């Protein structure tokens, strides 16, 4: 049941965080949280995977294509 609950609550929670906090903060929190929920307990591994993923997204979208990731209501207000 734990996995099913996470599967149904996770995406809407991420969407709400994305809307309010913006892509970078929401993605950082969700990626780190997902790694914790999946059982990863080594802080260096969590930070490394989260940072590596977000750096790859930055390089691909913002640096290469010139597409900015969305900001949230928190910073647009």
HUJO-V61985 format. One record per helix or strand. SS is the DSSP state (helix for helix, strand for strand). FROM is the first residue (numbers start at 1). LEN is the number of residues. If there is no record, write none. Layout:
# HUJO-V61985
ss->{SS SS}
from->{FROM FROM}
len->{LEN LEN}
This chain:
# HUJO-V61985
ss->{helix strand helix helix strand helix}
from->{2 22 23 43 71 73}
len->{20 1 15 23 1 4}
